[in-house]
């Protein structure tokens, strides 16, 4: 039997938004039937504002849109998961995700700034690699690497790893940073070439190094 959306008494359903590349939860908002339809039809995520009581397209004023990748309901149909490609921060605070405050015992949220995030940068780089792989624009280094094949890409990963090691031995922290970027980029191209989703790597990291420590 097919699952139907179970609208609440206000005609709304909670929508959890997830970055389609990194898998990170970005925000929680609400959709009514029109917002759901507009999202599916336009490919741009729409919500219903309970405070303003109006339909709104995410990013209409800020430019930080959410490009729809998939939309699924949970087993009861009383919540939906929106997987999307964000064009900027999802949170109005300018952060990548609305979920960044640590909660202590008693449900209190401490007044402290969270640590800087690395995830968004890697997600953005992954998205660029995917776009180049899909469009193969002329003059693109990524497209040329993918055309050269797995062996050449794997060779570049090895070369960049050596460059990181040499920079570390020389004591040049700036070069270590620069070469690390090159290494990460080429590794992402290799994952794309092999058809490996970056979330598989993230899941393996979580398995090996769970939050409670290892």
Secondary structure, DSSP 8 states (H G I E B T S, - for coil): --------TTS-EEEEEEETTT--EEEEEEE-HHHHHHHHHHSB-EEEETTTTEEEETTTTTS--EEEEEEEE-TTSSEEEEEEEESS-SSTTS-S-S----B-TTS-B-S------SHHHHHHHHHHHHHHHHH--TT-HHHHHHHH-HHHHHHHHHHHHHHHHHHHHHT-HHHHHHHHHHHHHHHHHHHHHHT--HHHHHHHHHHHS-TT--
